[in-house]
Every structure is written in structure tokens, then in C-alpha cells.
Amino acid sequence: MDIKRDSKEVIVKCIGRVVLLFSWAIRASLCGLILGVIGGMFSLAITNVTGFRNTHPWMLYLLPVGGLAIVAMYKLDKEKRGTNRVLEAIQSGEEVSITLAPLIMFSTIITHAFGGSAGREGAALQLGGSIGENIGNVLQLDEADKKIMIMCGMSAAFSALFGTPLTATIFAMEVVSVGIMQYAALVPCSIAAIIGKEVSVMMGAHGEHFPVPGVTRFTSKNAIIVIVLAFLCAAISIIFCEMLHRTEHLFKTKIENEWLRVVAGAVLVIVLTKLIGTTDYLGAGMNVIEAAISGEVIPIAFLMKMIFTSISLGSGFRGGEIVPTLFVGATFGCLFGQIVGFNPALAAACGMTAVFCGVTNCPISSLFLSFELFGFGCMPFFLLCVGVSYMESGYSGLYHSQKILYSKTRLKYINTKTK
């Protein structure tokens, strides 16, 4: 046994790990810095155009014009697969064009400016994935490392926009292939997410946090109530995914011309808004989410948001599905709490967590999201919600390119895509 040679090998390996850590720290920091700046600007732009629209209601009547502008912009993107293309890039090494980043940024801003019903965090996956991929190209990384850079970009952009670095880190690793996580990306994604958030905050963009009023004891009765809520939220998540996919399919089959399609969707949004007499379902609807967390809700709010978002995104407007998902979960949960006599604020928080889990198929990310948004005080409730919603939501999902590698109910490898 050559002790001296073995010692040298150990030292070389240690040095190699240190060099690897240092190199990824530099790459991830660069990614976090770039996307922190872009994400901060994007977040502020969404906030400003939303504020302008709220004080100038006539902007809604220009929604068809905004839709036409989006269609014209996306003539630059022949594939038009959005988030699905980013997931496929991580799975199979497909290229993500740099044009995807400005396209999703400006089209989402246009959607919010004129009243389309959409979020912004879903757009972060496309924004971050596109920039992460191209940073990898500039640094001349191999295919495996470029996949990690794509996940870094997703984490940094999500964290910059939502202010939840823990969720952003795990979500980028979990959303691609449900059942396994690529832990090689853990350190890079963590660094990118933390820096992305901090840079975004320095620019004046702040994340979300919702304190849950009141104290609710974890008793057997309350646990059963939350399990029922999670079961219903799983059903809501399936319905919402079906509505999004079927509405998009219906628009494409009934109105083949994409210019007419987006105008038809815009007109429908305008007519519905005027019929119900409120603008609560336009844009992201963060004010409605905040009201639900405080225990106030309109009974049909969750259904109306599902309809408005399905029409907006299905007809060709761009944006994220995640905040509408949180809107639906919060309002449905609050309504459920009021009906059964359970703390409506806590029910709204549980509803947000459960529906998010149901549509993304990401239980660990959903649990961490609940902690970052609401704190750890209600942890047992969130844990139950996530577990039940994940099991009962089946294999529906927002993203058709997402893979479910292992069964949700058995220790069995199935390797199927979401419906």
C-alpha cells in the first residue's frame, strides 16, 4: 500500500472539487446577476403597466391591438412552444433560442398592460431558460453543463420575480422530470436563485409574503377538513389544466387564423369584464389573492379566473400560469373555509399550495413555496395539503413536455408525459 500515492490522489481530488465549486460559483453568480437585473426590470415593468391600466380603464379596449402586436412579435419564433421547449432542452439537449427571452418579456408586459389574464412567474421559466442556455453557449460549456445552466437561469429568474429562492432552486430541478431531481444542479441553482433575488430587491422589486392571520390548532378535526380541501383542490387543478389545454385547442381548431384568434379572445375578455362589472380577473390579480388571505372572497372568483385565464392564454396572449393558479387556489380555499367554518385565511393559504402542487406536479417545491410565502407556523396543514393534492391530481399538468418518471401511488417506473 503506497500511502504517499494515496495521499496525493486524495489531495488532487479535493483540489478538483474546490475548482469545480469555484467554477460553478462564478457561472451561477453571473447567471444570477444578469437575470436578477432583467428579472427586476421585468417585475417593475409589470407593476407599472398594471398600475397604469388600473388608473386608466380605457386601456382594456386596446386589448385586441395588444394581441395583434404579440402575434406579430412571435412571427420571429417559428416553434412557439414556450416553457415546453425549455423543459425539452433540459431533457434532450434541444437548443433554446435567445429570441425567446425578449419575446416572452415584452409579450407578457403587453398582456398585463391591456388586461389579459395571466401571471408572470411562468414566463420566468422561458426567460431564465433562454438566457441560461445562451450563457452556456458563450462560456462554451458541454451539453450536460448547459442543461445545468438552463436550470440556473430558471431558478434565478423565478427567484427574482417571486422573491422565493428556496422554491426557485428546487422547482427548476423538480419540474423537468417528476420523481427524480438532478442534484448536480443544486449548488449552481442555489447560488443563482439567491443572487437573482438580492439583485432584484436592490433594483426595487420585492417578492411576495402573506402573513396568515389567526391561530389554528392542528387537531384531528382540522386535519380531516384540510384533507378534504386538498382533495377538492386536486380536482380543481385537473379541471384548470383541462380548461387551459382544451380552450387553446378549441381556439386553434375553430379559428385557424392566429390574427383573428387573438382578437376574438380579446373581445371575449372585454365583453366578460363588462358583463360582470369588475376588473378583478384581469392581469395577475394579486389584490384578490391578498383579500383571500385576509378572509374575503367573492364565491365565483376561482371559476371566473379559470375562464379569463383560459381565454387569454388559449387565444394567443402570453404570460405565466402560476399566479392564476395561486389566485384560483386562494379564492377556492377561502370560500371552502367560509362554508365549513374553518379559518378562511389558512384555507386560502392551503388552497394556494394544493392547487400549485396539482398543476405543476412538484410537491417539494410546493411545500417550500408555502413556507416562503406563509412561514412555518402552519407547516402540518401545508404538509397534508401537498401530499394529498400530489397523490390525487393524477397526471395532468400545465406543461405537456413535463415527464412523470415514477408513479404517484406506487414505487413503479412509468416514464410518461403529463396530459
Buried (B, 14 or more C-beta within 10 A) or exposed (E): EEEEEEEEEEEEEEEEEEEEEEEBBEBBBBBBBBBBBBBBBBBBBBBEBBEEBBEEEEBBEBBBEBBBBBBEBBEEBEEBBBBBBBBBBBBEEBEBBBEBBBBBBBBBBBBBBBBBBBBBBBBBBBBBBBBBBBBBBEBEBEEEBBBBBBBBBBBBBBBBBBBBBBBBBBBBBBBBBBBEBBEBBBBBBBBBBBBBBBBBBEBEBEBBEBEBEEEBEBEEEBEEBBBBBBBBBBBBBBBBBEBBBEBBEEBBEEBEEBBBBBBBBBBBBBEBBEEBEEBBBBBBBBEBBBBBBBBBBBEEBBBBBBBBBBBBBBBBBBBBBBBBBBBBBBBBBBBBBBEEEBBBBBBBBBBBBBBBBBBBBBBBBBBBBBBBBBBEBBBEBBBBBBBBBBBBBBBBBBBBBBBBEBEBEEEEEEEEBBE
